[in-house]
Amino acid sequence: MSAHNDSHTSDDPVENVVKHIPVIIPAAGAVLIFLLAFIAVFMA
């Protein structure tokens, strides 16, 4: 039949971002929480 390319070494930028999502989302959440806490303390 036809030869399928099963190599998973694609340079898709979306796949490169999706690999890091489990790290990026908690890190962004932590930065946002500390930023909001800093603003709350600064405004008090």
Long-range contacts (C-beta under 8 A, 24 or more apart in sequence): none
